[in-house]
Amino acid sequence: MLNLKSIGTPLVLLLALFAMSGCEQAEKSAQQMLNQAAESAKEAIDKTNEAAQEALSEATGSEAAKAEKTERDDSAKEI
């Protein structure tokens, strides 16, 4: 009959090894999710900034904004 203590130590070490490899995989997945979230946030910030700049230009009545608006209006009429 095998002694329980002789089986227990390697079994605990093996389970610890599996747990550590699972933690590394979870950490990699979490890092990927964080990177994707950061990229999405950066894109949202860029789009918001672009829209704010355009709104500011239109509000101040700059010539470039007026020309852009005219071009958009003309292209919409063609459709």
mmCIF file of the N, C-alpha and C atoms, coordinates in Angstrom:
data_MODEL
# 
_entry.id   MODEL 
# 
loop_
_atom_site.group_PDB 
_atom_site.id 
_atom_site.type_symbol 
_atom_site.label_atom_id 
_atom_site.label_alt_id 
_atom_site.label_comp_id 
_atom_site.label_asym_id 
_atom_site.label_entity_id 
_atom_site.label_seq_id 
_atom_site.pdbx_PDB_ins_code 
_atom_site.Cartn_x 
_atom_site.Cartn_y 
_atom_site.Cartn_z 
_atom_site.occupancy 
_atom_site.B_iso_or_equiv 
_atom_site.pdbx_formal_charge 
_atom_site.auth_seq_id 
_atom_site.auth_comp_id 
_atom_site.auth_asym_id 
_atom_site.auth_atom_id 
_atom_site.pdbx_PDB_model_num 
ATOM 1   N N  . MET A 1 1  ? 0.840   -1.177 0.000   1.00 0.00 ? 1  MET A N  1 
ATOM 2   C CA . MET A 1 1  ? 0.000   0.000  0.000   1.00 0.00 ? 1  MET A CA 1 
ATOM 3   C C  . MET A 1 1  ? 0.889   1.244  0.000   1.00 0.00 ? 1  MET A C  1 
ATOM 4   N N  . LEU A 1 2  ? 0.529   2.199  -0.840  1.00 0.00 ? 2  LEU A N  1 
ATOM 5   C CA . LEU A 1 2  ? 1.306   3.419  -0.936  1.00 0.00 ? 2  LEU A CA 1 
ATOM 6   C C  . LEU A 1 2  ? 1.012   4.317  0.261   1.00 0.00 ? 2  LEU A C  1 
ATOM 7   N N  . ASN A 1 3  ? 2.030   4.988  0.672   1.00 0.00 ? 3  ASN A N  1 
ATOM 8   C CA . ASN A 1 3  ? 1.874   5.914  1.780   1.00 0.00 ? 3  ASN A CA 1 
ATOM 9   C C  . ASN A 1 3  ? 1.260   7.215  1.254   1.00 0.00 ? 3  ASN A C  1 
ATOM 10  N N  . LEU A 1 4  ? 0.230   7.753  1.914   1.00 0.00 ? 4  LEU A N  1 
ATOM 11  C CA . LEU A 1 4  ? -0.456  8.964  1.475   1.00 0.00 ? 4  LEU A CA 1 
ATOM 12  C C  . LEU A 1 4  ? 0.469   10.166 1.435   1.00 0.00 ? 4  LEU A C  1 
ATOM 13  N N  . LYS A 1 5  ? 1.390   10.251 2.357   1.00 0.00 ? 5  LYS A N  1 
ATOM 14  C CA . LYS A 1 5  ? 2.302   11.398 2.387   1.00 0.00 ? 5  LYS A CA 1 
ATOM 15  C C  . LYS A 1 5  ? 3.220   11.399 1.173   1.00 0.00 ? 5  LYS A C  1 
ATOM 16  N N  . SER A 1 6  ? 3.603   10.247 0.690   1.00 0.00 ? 6  SER A N  1 
ATOM 17  C CA . SER A 1 6  ? 4.493   10.189 -0.470  1.00 0.00 ? 6  SER A CA 1 
ATOM 18  C C  . SER A 1 6  ? 3.766   10.594 -1.746  1.00 0.00 ? 6  SER A C  1 
ATOM 19  N N  . ILE A 1 7  ? 2.465   10.434 -1.794  1.00 0.00 ? 7  ILE A N  1 
ATOM 20  C CA . ILE A 1 7  ? 1.678   10.831 -2.962  1.00 0.00 ? 7  ILE A CA 1 
ATOM 21  C C  . ILE A 1 7  ? 1.261   12.298 -2.842  1.00 0.00 ? 7  ILE A C  1 
ATOM 22  N N  . GLY A 1 8  ? 1.009   12.762 -1.638  1.00 0.00 ? 8  GLY A N  1 
ATOM 23  C CA . GLY A 1 8  ? 0.463   14.094 -1.404  1.00 0.00 ? 8  GLY A CA 1 
ATOM 24  C C  . GLY A 1 8  ? 1.359   15.224 -1.865  1.00 0.00 ? 8  GLY A C  1 
ATOM 25  N N  . THR A 1 9  ? 2.633   15.151 -1.557  1.00 0.00 ? 9  THR A N  1 
ATOM 26  C CA . THR A 1 9  ? 3.544   16.249 -1.901  1.00 0.00 ? 9  THR A CA 1 
ATOM 27  C C  . THR A 1 9  ? 3.662   16.455 -3.405  1.00 0.00 ? 9  THR A C  1 
ATOM 28  N N  . PRO A 1 10 ? 3.923   15.418 -4.199  1.00 0.00 ? 10 PRO A N  1 
ATOM 29  C CA . PRO A 1 10 ? 3.981   15.642 -5.655  1.00 0.00 ? 10 PRO A CA 1 
ATOM 30  C C  . PRO A 1 10 ? 2.639   16.095 -6.225  1.00 0.00 ? 10 PRO A C  1 
ATOM 31  N N  . LEU A 1 11 ? 1.542   15.585 -5.642  1.00 0.00 ? 11 LEU A N  1 
ATOM 32  C CA . LEU A 1 11 ? 0.222   15.980 -6.118  1.00 0.00 ? 11 LEU A CA 1 
ATOM 33  C C  . LEU A 1 11 ? -0.030  17.464 -5.854  1.00 0.00 ? 11 LEU A C  1 
ATOM 34  N N  . VAL A 1 12 ? 0.343   17.940 -4.688  1.00 0.00 ? 12 VAL A N  1 
ATOM 35  C CA . VAL A 1 12 ? 0.183   19.359 -4.362  1.00 0.00 ? 12 VAL A CA 1 
ATOM 36  C C  . VAL A 1 12 ? 1.053   20.209 -5.279  1.00 0.00 ? 12 VAL A C  1 
ATOM 37  N N  . LEU A 1 13 ? 2.281   19.776 -5.533  1.00 0.00 ? 13 LEU A N  1 
ATOM 38  C CA . LEU A 1 13 ? 3.160   20.517 -6.434  1.00 0.00 ? 13 LEU A CA 1 
ATOM 39  C C  . LEU A 1 13 ? 2.595   20.557 -7.860  1.00 0.00 ? 13 LEU A C  1 
ATOM 40  N N  . LEU A 1 14 ? 2.037   19.452 -8.300  1.00 0.00 ? 14 LEU A N  1 
ATOM 41  C CA . LEU A 1 14 ? 1.454   19.384 -9.638  1.00 0.00 ? 14 LEU A CA 1 
ATOM 42  C C  . LEU A 1 14 ? 0.239   20.312 -9.735  1.00 0.00 ? 14 LEU A C  1 
ATOM 43  N N  . LEU A 1 15 ? -0.614  20.304 -8.731  1.00 0.00 ? 15 LEU A N  1 
ATOM 44  C CA . LEU A 1 15 ? -1.772  21.190 -8.727  1.00 0.00 ? 15 LEU A CA 1 
ATOM 45  C C  . LEU A 1 15 ? -1.352  22.658 -8.691  1.00 0.00 ? 15 LEU A C  1 
ATOM 46  N N  . ALA A 1 16 ? -0.304  22.959 -7.938  1.00 0.00 ? 16 ALA A N  1 
ATOM 47  C CA . ALA A 1 16 ? 0.202   24.336 -7.882  1.00 0.00 ? 16 ALA A CA 1 
ATOM 48  C C  . ALA A 1 16 ? 0.722   24.770 -9.250  1.00 0.00 ? 16 ALA A C  1 
ATOM 49  N N  . LEU A 1 17 ? 1.387   23.864 -9.940  1.00 0.00 ? 17 LEU A N  1 
ATOM 50  C CA . LEU A 1 17 ? 1.902   24.162 -11.278 1.00 0.00 ? 17 LEU A CA 1 
ATOM 51  C C  . LEU A 1 17 ? 0.758   24.449 -12.242 1.00 0.00 ? 17 LEU A C  1 
ATOM 52  N N  . PHE A 1 18 ? -0.296  23.637 -12.202 1.00 0.00 ? 18 PHE A N  1 
ATOM 53  C CA . PHE A 1 18 ? -1.463  23.885 -13.054 1.00 0.00 ? 18 PHE A CA 1 
ATOM 54  C C  . PHE A 1 18 ? -2.118  25.225 -12.722 1.00 0.00 ? 18 PHE A C  1 
ATOM 55  N N  . ALA A 1 19 ? -2.219  25.529 -11.449 1.00 0.00 ? 19 ALA A N  1 
ATOM 56  C CA . ALA A 1 19 ? -2.839  26.780 -11.032 1.00 0.00 ? 19 ALA A CA 1 
ATOM 57  C C  . ALA A 1 19 ? -2.024  27.973 -11.525 1.00 0.00 ? 19 ALA A C  1 
ATOM 58  N N  . MET A 1 20 ? -0.700  27.868 -11.426 1.00 0.00 ? 20 MET A N  1 
ATOM 59  C CA . MET A 1 20 ? 0.154   28.973 -11.874 1.00 0.00 ? 20 MET A CA 1 
ATOM 60  C C  . MET A 1 20 ? 0.043   29.170 -13.382 1.00 0.00 ? 20 MET A C  1 
ATOM 61  N N  . SER A 1 21 ? 0.006   28.091 -14.143 1.00 0.00 ? 21 SER A N  1 
ATOM 62  C CA . SER A 1 21 ? -0.105  28.237 -15.594 1.00 0.00 ? 21 SER A CA 1 
ATOM 63  C C  . SER A 1 21 ? -1.463  28.823 -15.953 1.00 0.00 ? 21 SER A C  1 
ATOM 64  N N  . GLY A 1 22 ? -2.510  28.473 -15.218 1.00 0.00 ? 22 GLY A N  1 
ATOM 65  C CA . GLY A 1 22 ? -3.825  29.058 -15.445 1.00 0.00 ? 22 GLY A CA 1 
ATOM 66  C C  . GLY A 1 22 ? -3.836  30.541 -15.121 1.00 0.00 ? 22 GLY A C  1 
ATOM 67  N N  . CYS A 1 23 ? -3.130  30.927 -14.077 1.00 0.00 ? 23 CYS A N  1 
ATOM 68  C CA . CYS A 1 23 ? -3.059  32.349 -13.700 1.00 0.00 ? 23 CYS A CA 1 
ATOM 69  C C  . CYS A 1 23 ? -2.334  33.154 -14.769 1.00 0.00 ? 23 CYS A C  1 
ATOM 70  N N  . GLU A 1 24 ? -1.290  32.598 -15.340 1.00 0.00 ? 24 GLU A N  1 
ATOM 71  C CA . GLU A 1 24 ? -0.552  33.306 -16.393 1.00 0.00 ? 24 GLU A CA 1 
ATOM 72  C C  . GLU A 1 24 ? -1.437  33.524 -17.611 1.00 0.00 ? 24 GLU A C  1 
ATOM 73  N N  . GLN A 1 25 ? -2.231  32.498 -17.951 1.00 0.00 ? 25 GLN A N  1 
ATOM 74  C CA . GLN A 1 25 ? -3.133  32.626 -19.097 1.00 0.00 ? 25 GLN A CA 1 
ATOM 75  C C  . GLN A 1 25 ? -4.202  33.679 -18.812 1.00 0.00 ? 25 GLN A C  1 
ATOM 76  N N  . ALA A 1 26 ? -4.725  33.686 -17.603 1.00 0.00 ? 26 ALA A N  1 
ATOM 77  C CA . ALA A 1 26 ? -5.734  34.687 -17.226 1.00 0.00 ? 26 ALA A CA 1 
ATOM 78  C C  . ALA A 1 26 ? -5.129  36.088 -17.253 1.00 0.00 ? 26 ALA A C  1 
ATOM 79  N N  . GLU A 1 27 ? -3.890  36.205 -16.821 1.00 0.00 ? 27 GLU A N  1 
ATOM 80  C CA . GLU A 1 27 ? -3.223  37.507 -16.834 1.00 0.00 ? 27 GLU A CA 1 
ATOM 81  C C  . GLU A 1 27 ? -3.029  38.002 -18.269 1.00 0.00 ? 27 GLU A C  1 
ATOM 82  N N  . LYS A 1 28 ? -2.644  37.097 -19.170 1.00 0.00 ? 28 LYS A N  1 
ATOM 83  C CA . LYS A 1 28 ? -2.467  37.481 -20.572 1.00 0.00 ? 28 LYS A CA 1 
ATOM 84  C C  . LYS A 1 28 ? -3.795  37.922 -21.181 1.00 0.00 ? 28 LYS A C  1 
ATOM 85  N N  . SER A 1 29 ? -4.862  37.189 -20.873 1.00 0.00 ? 29 SER A N  1 
ATOM 86  C CA . SER A 1 29 ? -6.179  37.553 -21.398 1.00 0.00 ? 29 SER A CA 1 
ATOM 87  C C  . SER A 1 29 ? -6.625  38.906 -20.862 1.00 0.00 ? 29 SER A C  1 
ATOM 88  N N  . ALA A 1 30 ? -6.401  39.135 -19.586 1.00 0.00 ? 30 ALA A N  1 
ATOM 89  C CA . ALA A 1 30 ? -6.775  40.412 -18.989 1.00 0.00 ? 30 ALA A CA 1 
ATOM 90  C C  . ALA A 1 30 ? -5.976  41.553 -19.609 1.00 0.00 ? 30 ALA A C  1 
ATOM 91  N N  . GLN A 1 31 ? -4.712  41.322 -19.872 1.00 0.00 ? 31 GLN A N  1 
ATOM 92  C CA . GLN A 1 31 ? -3.867  42.352 -20.490 1.00 0.00 ? 31 GLN A CA 1 
ATOM 93  C C  . GLN A 1 31 ? -4.360  42.675 -21.900 1.00 0.00 ? 31 GLN A C  1 
ATOM 94  N N  . GLN A 1 32 ? -4.755  41.641 -22.656 1.00 0.00 ? 32 GLN A N  1 
ATOM 95  C CA . GLN A 1 32 ? -5.274  41.867 -23.998 1.00 0.00 ? 32 GLN A CA 1 
ATOM 96  C C  . GLN A 1 32 ? -6.567  42.680 -23.949 1.00 0.00 ? 32 GLN A C  1 
ATOM 97  N N  . MET A 1 33 ? -7.435  42.361 -22.988 1.00 0.00 ? 33 MET A N  1 
ATOM 98  C CA . MET A 1 33 ? -8.683  43.099 -22.856 1.00 0.00 ? 33 MET A CA 1 
ATOM 99  C C  . MET A 1 33 ? -8.416  44.558 -22.497 1.00 0.00 ? 33 MET A C  1 
ATOM 100 N N  . LEU A 1 34 ? -7.458  44.787 -21.617 1.00 0.00 ? 34 LEU A N  1 
ATOM 101 C CA . LEU A 1 34 ? -7.109  46.157 -21.243 1.00 0.00 ? 34 LEU A CA 1 
ATOM 102 C C  . LEU A 1 34 ? -6.546  46.924 -22.431 1.00 0.00 ? 34 LEU A C  1 
ATOM 103 N N  . ASN A 1 35 ? -5.725  46.261 -23.221 1.00 0.00 ? 35 ASN A N  1 
ATOM 104 C CA . ASN A 1 35 ? -5.161  46.919 -24.410 1.00 0.00 ? 35 ASN A CA 1 
ATOM 105 C C  . ASN A 1 35 ? -6.263  47.291 -25.403 1.00 0.00 ? 35 ASN A C  1 
ATOM 106 N N  . GLN A 1 36 ? -7.223  46.386 -25.591 1.00 0.00 ? 36 GLN A N  1 
ATOM 107 C CA . GLN A 1 36 ? -8.331  46.675 -26.497 1.00 0.00 ? 36 GLN A CA 1 
ATOM 108 C C  . GLN A 1 36 ? -9.184  47.827 -25.970 1.00 0.00 ? 36 GLN A C  1 
ATOM 109 N N  . ALA A 1 37 ? -9.427  47.828 -24.671 1.00 0.00 ? 37 ALA A N  1 
ATOM 110 C CA . ALA A 1 37 ? -10.216 48.913 -24.075 1.00 0.00 ? 37 ALA A CA 1 
ATOM 111 C C  . ALA A 1 37 ? -9.490  50.243 -24.212 1.00 0.00 ? 37 ALA A C  1 
ATOM 112 N N  . ALA A 1 38 ? -8.188  50.237 -24.017 1.00 0.00 ? 38 ALA A N  1 
ATOM 113 C CA . ALA A 1 38 ? -7.405  51.469 -24.151 1.00 0.00 ? 38 ALA A CA 1 
ATOM 114 C C  . ALA A 1 38 ? -7.435  51.980 -25.589 1.00 0.00 ? 38 ALA A C  1 
ATOM 115 N N  . GLU A 1 39 ? -7.346  51.075 -26.538 1.00 0.00 ? 39 GLU A N  1 
ATOM 116 C CA . GLU A 1 39 ? -7.388  51.466 -27.949 1.00 0.00 ? 39 GLU A CA 1 
ATOM 117 C C  . GLU A 1 39 ? -8.756  52.046 -28.304 1.00 0.00 ? 39 GLU A C  1 
ATOM 118 N N  . SER A 1 40 ? -9.816  51.419 -27.822 1.00 0.00 ? 40 SER A N  1 
ATOM 119 C CA . SER A 1 40 ? -11.162 51.928 -28.076 1.00 0.00 ? 40 SER A CA 1 
ATOM 120 C C  . SER A 1 40 ? -11.350 53.306 -27.450 1.00 0.00 ? 40 SER A C  1 
ATOM 121 N N  . ALA A 1 41 ? -10.852 53.482 -26.248 1.00 0.00 ? 41 ALA A N  1 
ATOM 122 C CA . ALA A 1 41 ? -10.961 54.778 -25.577 1.00 0.00 ? 41 ALA A CA 1 
ATOM 123 C C  . ALA A 1 41 ? -10.189 55.838 -26.342 1.00 0.00 ? 41 ALA A C  1 
ATOM 124 N N  . LYS A 1 42 ? -9.013  55.490 -26.846 1.00 0.00 ? 42 LYS A N  1 
ATOM 125 C CA . LYS A 1 42 ? -8.208  56.443 -27.616 1.00 0.00 ? 42 LYS A CA 1 
ATOM 126 C C  . LYS A 1 42 ? -8.941  56.863 -28.889 1.00 0.00 ? 42 LYS A C  1 
ATOM 127 N N  . GLU A 1 43 ? -9.559  55.895 -29.575 1.00 0.00 ? 43 GLU A N  1 
ATOM 128 C CA . GLU A 1 43 ? -10.309 56.219 -30.785 1.00 0.00 ? 43 GLU A CA 1 
ATOM 129 C C  . GLU A 1 43 ? -11.490 57.128 -30.465 1.00 0.00 ? 43 GLU A C  1 
ATOM 130 N N  . ALA A 1 44 ? -12.189 56.841 -29.362 1.00 0.00 ? 44 ALA A N  1 
ATOM 131 C CA . ALA A 1 44 ? -13.330 57.673 -28.975 1.00 0.00 ? 44 ALA A CA 1 
ATOM 132 C C  . ALA A 1 44 ? -12.886 59.093 -28.654 1.00 0.00 ? 44 ALA A C  1 
ATOM 133 N N  . ILE A 1 45 ? -11.771 59.216 -27.965 1.00 0.00 ? 45 ILE A N  1 
ATOM 134 C CA . ILE A 1 45 ? -11.241 60.541 -27.635 1.00 0.00 ? 45 ILE A CA 1 
ATOM 135 C C  . ILE A 1 45 ? -10.850 61.294 -28.904 1.00 0.00 ? 45 ILE A C  1 
ATOM 136 N N  . ASP A 1 46 ? -10.205 60.603 -29.836 1.00 0.00 ? 46 ASP A N  1 
ATOM 137 C CA . ASP A 1 46 ? -9.809  61.245 -31.091 1.00 0.00 ? 46 ASP A CA 1 
ATOM 138 C C  . ASP A 1 46 ? -11.026 61.733 -31.874 1.00 0.00 ? 46 ASP A C  1 
ATOM 139 N N  . LYS A 1 47 ? -12.059 60.888 -31.950 1.00 0.00 ? 47 LYS A N  1 
ATOM 140 C CA . LYS A 1 47 ? -13.268 61.276 -32.684 1.00 0.00 ? 47 LYS A CA 1 
ATOM 141 C C  . LYS A 1 47 ? -13.970 62.449 -31.998 1.00 0.00 ? 47 LYS A C  1 
ATOM 142 N N  . THR A 1 48 ? -14.010 62.412 -30.674 1.00 0.00 ? 48 THR A N  1 
ATOM 143 C CA . THR A 1 48 ? -14.634 63.501 -29.928 1.00 0.00 ? 48 THR A CA 1 
ATOM 144 C C  . THR A 1 48 ? -13.868 64.799 -30.140 1.00 0.00 ? 48 THR A C  1 
ATOM 145 N N  . ASN A 1 49 ? -12.552 64.714 -30.133 1.00 0.00 ? 49 ASN A N  1 
ATOM 146 C CA . ASN A 1 49 ? -11.724 65.902 -30.355 1.00 0.00 ? 49 ASN A CA 1 
ATOM 147 C C  . ASN A 1 49 ? -11.959 66.465 -31.750 1.00 0.00 ? 49 ASN A C  1 
ATOM 148 N N  . GLU A 1 50 ? -12.023 65.575 -32.724 1.00 0.00 ? 50 GLU A N  1 
ATOM 149 C CA . GLU A 1 50 ? -12.248 66.013 -34.102 1.00 0.00 ? 50 GLU A CA 1 
ATOM 150 C C  . GLU A 1 50 ? -13.608 66.716 -34.226 1.00 0.00 ? 50 GLU A C  1 
ATOM 151 N N  . ALA A 1 51 ? -14.633 66.139 -33.621 1.00 0.00 ? 51 ALA A N  1 
ATOM 152 C CA . ALA A 1 51 ? -15.966 66.739 -33.675 1.00 0.00 ? 51 ALA A CA 1 
ATOM 153 C C  . ALA A 1 51 ? -15.985 68.082 -32.949 1.00 0.00 ? 51 ALA A C  1 
ATOM 154 N N  . ALA A 1 52 ? -15.294 68.159 -31.833 1.00 0.00 ? 52 ALA A N  1 
ATOM 155 C CA . ALA A 1 52 ? -15.244 69.420 -31.082 1.00 0.00 ? 52 ALA A CA 1 
ATOM 156 C C  . ALA A 1 52 ? -14.524 70.501 -31.873 1.00 0.00 ? 52 ALA A C  1 
ATOM 157 N N  . GLN A 1 53 ? -13.448 70.142 -32.534 1.00 0.00 ? 53 GLN A N  1 
ATOM 158 C CA . GLN A 1 53 ? -12.715 71.113 -33.353 1.00 0.00 ? 53 GLN A CA 1 
ATOM 159 C C  . GLN A 1 53 ? -13.590 71.621 -34.497 1.00 0.00 ? 53 GLN A C  1 
ATOM 160 N N  . GLU A 1 54 ? -14.327 70.707 -35.106 1.00 0.00 ? 54 GLU A N  1 
ATOM 161 C CA . GLU A 1 54 ? -15.210 71.099 -36.208 1.00 0.00 ? 54 GLU A CA 1 
ATOM 162 C C  . GLU A 1 54 ? -16.326 72.011 -35.697 1.00 0.00 ? 54 GLU A C  1 
ATOM 163 N N  . ALA A 1 55 ? -16.908 71.663 -34.551 1.00 0.00 ? 55 ALA A N  1 
ATOM 164 C CA . ALA A 1 55 ? -17.973 72.495 -33.986 1.00 0.00 ? 55 ALA A CA 1 
ATOM 165 C C  . ALA A 1 55 ? -17.443 73.870 -33.613 1.00 0.00 ? 55 ALA A C  1 
ATOM 166 N N  . LEU A 1 56 ? -16.248 73.927 -33.083 1.00 0.00 ? 56 LEU A N  1 
ATOM 167 C CA . LEU A 1 56 ? -15.638 75.208 -32.724 1.00 0.00 ? 56 LEU A CA 1 
ATOM 168 C C  . LEU A 1 56 ? -15.385 76.051 -33.963 1.00 0.00 ? 56 LEU A C  1 
ATOM 169 N N  . SER A 1 57 ? -14.908 75.419 -35.007 1.00 0.00 ? 57 SER A N  1 
ATOM 170 C CA . SER A 1 57 ? -14.666 76.151 -36.255 1.00 0.00 ? 57 SER A CA 1 
ATOM 171 C C  . SER A 1 57 ? -15.966 76.706 -36.813 1.00 0.00 ? 57 SER A C  1 
ATOM 172 N N  . GLU A 1 58 ? -17.019 75.898 -36.783 1.00 0.00 ? 58 GLU A N  1 
ATOM 173 C CA . GLU A 1 58 ? -18.307 76.363 -37.298 1.00 0.00 ? 58 GLU A CA 1 
ATOM 174 C C  . GLU A 1 58 ? -18.871 77.472 -36.419 1.00 0.00 ? 58 GLU A C  1 
ATOM 175 N N  . ALA A 1 59 ? -18.683 77.360 -35.118 1.00 0.00 ? 59 ALA A N  1 
ATOM 176 C CA . ALA A 1 59 ? -19.222 78.357 -34.196 1.00 0.00 ? 59 ALA A CA 1 
ATOM 177 C C  . ALA A 1 59 ? -18.512 79.702 -34.332 1.00 0.00 ? 59 ALA A C  1 
ATOM 178 N N  . THR A 1 60 ? -17.226 79.650 -34.613 1.00 0.00 ? 60 THR A N  1 
ATOM 179 C CA . THR A 1 60 ? -16.477 80.903 -34.755 1.00 0.00 ? 60 THR A CA 1 
ATOM 180 C C  . THR A 1 60 ? -16.615 81.477 -36.149 1.00 0.00 ? 60 THR A C  1 
ATOM 181 N N  . GLY A 1 61 ? -17.234 80.724 -37.056 1.00 0.00 ? 61 GLY A N  1 
ATOM 182 C CA . GLY A 1 61 ? -17.483 81.232 -38.402 1.00 0.00 ? 61 GLY A CA 1 
ATOM 183 C C  . GLY A 1 61 ? -16.250 81.308 -39.258 1.00 0.00 ? 61 GLY A C  1 
ATOM 184 N N  . SER A 1 62 ? -15.335 80.388 -39.093 1.00 0.00 ? 62 SER A N  1 
ATOM 185 C CA . SER A 1 62 ? -14.117 80.429 -39.912 1.00 0.00 ? 62 SER A CA 1 
ATOM 186 C C  . SER A 1 62 ? -14.459 80.139 -41.367 1.00 0.00 ? 62 SER A C  1 
ATOM 187 N N  . GLU A 1 63 ? -13.669 80.679 -42.258 1.00 0.00 ? 63 GLU A N  1 
ATOM 188 C CA . GLU A 1 63 ? -13.894 80.520 -43.693 1.00 0.00 ? 63 GLU A CA 1 
ATOM 189 C C  . GLU A 1 63 ? -13.748 79.057 -44.119 1.00 0.00 ? 63 GLU A C  1 
ATOM 190 N N  . ALA A 1 64 ? -12.826 78.356 -43.516 1.00 0.00 ? 64 ALA A N  1 
ATOM 191 C CA . ALA A 1 64 ? -12.620 76.955 -43.882 1.00 0.00 ? 64 ALA A CA 1 
ATOM 192 C C  . ALA A 1 64 ? -13.856 76.128 -43.552 1.00 0.00 ? 64 ALA A C  1 
ATOM 193 N N  . ALA A 1 65 ? -14.464 76.401 -42.404 1.00 0.00 ? 65 ALA A N  1 
ATOM 194 C CA . ALA A 1 65 ? -15.664 75.663 -42.021 1.00 0.00 ? 65 ALA A CA 1 
ATOM 195 C C  . ALA A 1 65 ? -16.812 75.975 -42.972 1.00 0.00 ? 65 ALA A C  1 
ATOM 196 N N  . LYS A 1 66 ? -16.930 77.230 -43.382 1.00 0.00 ? 66 LYS A N  1 
ATOM 197 C CA . LYS A 1 66 ? -17.989 77.601 -44.314 1.00 0.00 ? 66 LYS A CA 1 
ATOM 198 C C  . LYS A 1 66 ? -17.794 76.895 -45.656 1.00 0.00 ? 66 LYS A C  1 
ATOM 199 N N  . ALA A 1 67 ? -16.546 76.836 -46.121 1.00 0.00 ? 67 ALA A N  1 
ATOM 200 C CA . ALA A 1 67 ? -16.256 76.171 -47.381 1.00 0.00 ? 67 ALA A CA 1 
ATOM 201 C C  . ALA A 1 67 ? -16.545 74.681 -47.279 1.00 0.00 ? 67 ALA A C  1 
ATOM 202 N N  . GLU A 1 68 ? -16.200 74.077 -46.153 1.00 0.00 ? 68 GLU A N  1 
ATOM 203 C CA . GLU A 1 68 ? -16.461 72.654 -45.947 1.00 0.00 ? 68 GLU A CA 1 
ATOM 204 C C  . GLU A 1 68 ? -17.958 72.384 -45.959 1.00 0.00 ? 68 GLU A C  1 
ATOM 205 N N  . LYS A 1 69 ? -18.714 73.237 -45.270 1.00 0.00 ? 69 LYS A N  1 
ATOM 206 C CA . LYS A 1 69 ? -20.152 73.064 -45.197 1.00 0.00 ? 69 LYS A CA 1 
ATOM 207 C C  . LYS A 1 69 ? -20.770 73.204 -46.585 1.00 0.00 ? 69 LYS A C  1 
ATOM 208 N N  . THR A 1 70 ? -20.290 74.138 -47.367 1.00 0.00 ? 70 THR A N  1 
ATOM 209 C CA . THR A 1 70 ? -20.790 74.334 -48.719 1.00 0.00 ? 70 THR A CA 1 
ATOM 210 C C  . THR A 1 70 ? -20.514 73.097 -49.568 1.00 0.00 ? 70 THR A C  1 
ATOM 211 N N  . GLU A 1 71 ? -19.315 72.542 -49.438 1.00 0.00 ? 71 GLU A N  1 
ATOM 212 C CA . GLU A 1 71 ? -18.971 71.332 -50.188 1.00 0.00 ? 71 GLU A CA 1 
ATOM 213 C C  . GLU A 1 71 ? -19.872 70.181 -49.793 1.00 0.00 ? 71 GLU A C  1 
ATOM 214 N N  . ARG A 1 72 ? -20.126 70.033 -48.495 1.00 0.00 ? 72 ARG A N  1 
ATOM 215 C CA . ARG A 1 72 ? -21.013 68.962 -48.022 1.00 0.00 ? 72 ARG A CA 1 
ATOM 216 C C  . ARG A 1 72 ? -22.433 69.163 -48.564 1.00 0.00 ? 72 ARG A C  1 
ATOM 217 N N  . ASP A 1 73 ? -22.890 70.376 -48.543 1.00 0.00 ? 73 ASP A N  1 
ATOM 218 C CA . ASP A 1 73 ? -24.240 70.656 -49.046 1.00 0.00 ? 73 ASP A CA 1 
ATOM 219 C C  . ASP A 1 73 ? -24.344 70.345 -50.529 1.00 0.00 ? 73 ASP A C  1 
ATOM 220 N N  . ASP A 1 74 ? -23.303 70.709 -51.288 1.00 0.00 ? 74 ASP A N  1 
ATOM 221 C CA . ASP A 1 74 ? -23.294 70.442 -52.719 1.00 0.00 ? 74 ASP A CA 1 
ATOM 222 C C  . ASP A 1 74 ? -23.265 68.945 -53.000 1.00 0.00 ? 74 ASP A C  1 
ATOM 223 N N  . SER A 1 75 ? -22.473 68.213 -52.246 1.00 0.00 ? 75 SER A N  1 
ATOM 224 C CA . SER A 1 75 ? -22.378 66.760 -52.483 1.00 0.00 ? 75 SER A CA 1 
ATOM 225 C C  . SER A 1 75 ? -23.665 66.076 -52.082 1.00 0.00 ? 75 SER A C  1 
ATOM 226 N N  . ALA A 1 76 ? -24.374 66.589 -51.079 1.00 0.00 ? 76 ALA A N  1 
ATOM 227 C CA . ALA A 1 76 ? -25.638 66.001 -50.670 1.00 0.00 ? 76 ALA A CA 1 
ATOM 228 C C  . ALA A 1 76 ? -26.711 66.220 -51.755 1.00 0.00 ? 76 ALA A C  1 
ATOM 229 N N  . LYS A 1 77 ? -26.636 67.327 -52.447 1.00 0.00 ? 77 LYS A N  1 
ATOM 230 C CA . LYS A 1 77 ? -27.613 67.634 -53.511 1.00 0.00 ? 77 LYS A CA 1 
ATOM 231 C C  . LYS A 1 77 ? -27.424 66.703 -54.702 1.00 0.00 ? 77 LYS A C  1 
ATOM 232 N N  . GLU A 1 78 ? -26.173 66.289 -54.950 1.00 0.00 ? 78 GLU A N  1 
ATOM 233 C CA . GLU A 1 78 ? -25.894 65.417 -56.085 1.00 0.00 ? 78 GLU A CA 1 
ATOM 234 C C  . GLU A 1 78 ? -26.492 64.035 -55.888 1.00 0.00 ? 78 GLU A C  1 
ATOM 235 N N  . ILE A 1 79 ? -26.586 63.618 -54.661 1.00 0.00 ? 79 ILE A N  1 
ATOM 236 C CA . ILE A 1 79 ? -27.106 62.280 -54.365 1.00 0.00 ? 79 ILE A CA 1 
ATOM 237 C C  . ILE A 1 79 ? -28.596 62.309 -54.574 1.00 0.00 ? 79 ILE A C  1 
# 
